[in-house]
Amino acid sequence: GLWGGGWMGFARICRCRPGGTAGFDPVPEAAPQDADALHFWRYGQWRGPLVCERVDET
């Protein structure tokens, strides 16, 4: 939804910084099972390096 997606996007921008060279940051497939729709900021990765797999550009 808009609320959860907005917080997820905000967390990703804070972590990656626009124009940064941090690499590929995929969107998670789903929220955690116990996720609360009104408190999505609790599930964002706000700091630290990106956790991603290698990306093959073809």
Secondary structure, DSSP 4 states (H G I P E B T S, - for coil): -HHHHHHHHHHHHHHH-TT------PPPSS--TT--TT-GGGGS--SS----------
